[in-house]
């Protein structure tokens, strides 16, 4: 079974997300995702699908028996290998058109954070994750919650996202392949979430003409590409920073809440197992 991932410039480099409170919220939201996954990874062999710059995979390696991060971006894998290394940690480039380069039943846990929304063949993606999981192993999926990000029927304003899910929609996607164990929302108190919610509000209205349901995909992408060029966001975040900056905006990863009724839902979360 082949993975079909949309190529993306989305790469979270820690240093680049500490310069403003809005960017810091995004950074801590990613950090909280890995914190949530830690109990599922402790003492096991872990695969991080879409590892990006590698900071999260490195964190997981500190408590896992082994960790492997994979990504379709060769530059991200090279950066991760240089900056985040450990004896039980490895990184590999994968190709979107090929199966994962691992034997059946190789891992106890598969992580998929901010990835499934990029995938063309979602069923194939989930089946491939299931193939490399050991019996009883868990897949932890975290992806943006469309509730606040999009108007009803609106296509994603993130140019790299092929779709965005409600919690119910994600469960429906996963359940035919893996046994759903937990279905949660990831949110934060008003003082933290407001920065993301404001960004969602103005972006969904700004991009509405090119994200209406009937707009052909090529027009959506070209329109969003144009907006990114105007905003100066057409290039990936630089991966040349060294060292981790220290800032204090008065909150950290512990501000994020994982619950069915989490306030100000920003992401949806599904934990599912191979039976």
BELJO-V670616 format. One record per pair of residues at least 12 apart in sequence whose C-alpha atoms are under 7 Angstrom apart, sorted by the first residue. I is the first residue (numbers start at 1). J is the second residue. D is the distance in whole Angstrom. If there is no record, write none. Layout:
i->{I:I}
j->{J:J}
d->{D:D}
This chain:
i->{1:1:1:2:2:2:2:3:3:3:3:3:3:3:4:4:4:4:4:5:5:5:5:6:6:6:6:8:9:10:11:11:11:12:12:13:13:14:14:15:15:15:18:21:22:22:28:28:29:29:31:32:32:32:34:38:40:41:41:41:42:42:43:43:43:44:44:44:44:45:45:45:45:45:45:45:46:46:46:46:46:46:46:46:47:47:47:47:47:47:47:48:48:48:48:48:48:49:49:49:49:49:50:50:50:50:51:51:51:52:52:52:53:53:53:53:54:54:54:55:57:58:58:61:61:65:66:66:67:67:67:68:68:68:69:69:69:70:70:70:70:71:71:71:72:72:72:72:73:74:77:77:77:79:102:103:104:104:105:105:105:105:106:106:106:107:107:107:108:108:108:108:109:109:109:109:110:110:110:110:111:111:111:112:112:112:113:113:113:114:114:116:117:117:117:117:117:118:118:118:126:127:130:133:135:135:136:136:136:137:137:138:138:138:138:139:139:139:140:140:140:141:141:141:142:142:142:142:143:143:143:144:144:144:144:144:145:145:145:145:145:145:145:146:146:146:147:148:149:149:150:153:154:154:154:155:155:155:156:157:157:157:159:159:167:171:178:178:178:179:179:179:179:180:180:180:180:181:181:181:182:182:182:183:183:183:183:184:184:184:184:184:184:185:185:185:185:185:185:185:185:185:186:186:186:186:186:186:186:186:186:186:187:187:187:187:187:187:187:187:187:188:188:188:188:188:189:189:193:210}
j->{99:124:128:97:98:99:124:96:97:98:99:121:124:125:96:97:119:120:121:96:118:119:120:118:119:120:160:160:236:236:52:53:237:52:53:53:239:27:244:241:244:245:247:249:195:196:252:253:253:256:253:253:254:256:56:60:109:60:64:109:63:64:63:64:65:64:65:66:108:64:65:66:67:107:108:109:64:66:67:68:107:108:109:110:67:68:69:107:109:110:111:68:69:70:110:111:112:69:70:71:111:112:70:71:112:115:69:70:71:71:76:77:76:77:79:80:69:80:84:84:69:84:85:88:89:88:88:89:88:89:90:89:90:91:90:91:92:91:92:93:94:92:93:94:93:94:95:96:93:93:91:92:93:239:132:132:131:132:131:132:133:134:132:133:134:132:133:134:133:134:137:138:133:137:138:139:129:138:139:140:139:140:141:140:141:142:141:142:143:142:143:143:143:161:162:163:164:160:161:162:177:177:274:274:274:275:273:274:275:273:274:271:272:273:274:271:272:273:270:271:272:269:270:271:267:268:269:270:267:268:269:164:165:266:267:268:164:165:166:265:266:267:268:164:165:166:166:200:200:204:204:213:211:212:213:211:212:213:211:204:207:211:221:224:268:270:272:273:274:272:273:274:275:270:271:272:273:271:272:273:270:271:272:260:269:270:271:258:259:260:268:269:270:258:259:260:261:262:265:267:268:269:256:257:258:259:262:265:266:267:268:269:256:257:258:262:263:264:265:266:267:255:256:257:263:264:263:264:264:223}
d->{6:6:6:6:5:4:6:5:6:6:6:7:6:5:5:6:6:5:5:5:6:4:6:5:6:7:7:6:5:7:6:6:7:7:6:6:6:7:7:7:6:6:7:7:5:7:6:5:6:7:6:5:7:7:6:7:7:7:6:6:5:5:6:4:5:5:5:7:6:6:5:5:6:5:5:7:7:6:5:6:6:6:5:6:6:5:6:7:6:5:6:6:5:6:6:5:6:6:5:7:6:5:6:5:7:6:5:6:6:6:5:7:5:7:6:5:7:5:6:6:6:6:7:7:6:7:5:6:6:5:7:6:5:5:6:5:6:6:5:6:6:7:5:6:6:5:6:7:7:6:6:7:6:7:7:6:5:5:6:4:5:4:5:6:6:6:5:6:6:6:5:7:7:6:5:6:7:6:5:6:6:5:6:6:5:6:6:5:6:6:5:7:7:5:6:5:6:6:5:5:7:6:6:7:5:6:6:5:6:5:6:7:6:4:7:6:5:6:6:5:7:6:5:6:6:6:5:7:5:6:7:6:7:6:4:6:7:6:6:7:5:4:5:6:6:6:7:7:5:7:6:6:6:5:6:5:6:6:7:6:6:6:6:6:5:7:6:5:5:5:5:6:7:7:6:4:6:6:5:7:6:5:7:7:6:5:7:6:5:5:6:5:6:6:5:5:7:6:6:6:5:6:7:5:5:7:6:5:6:5:6:7:6:5:7:5:5:5:4:5:7:6:5:6:6:6:6:7:6:6}
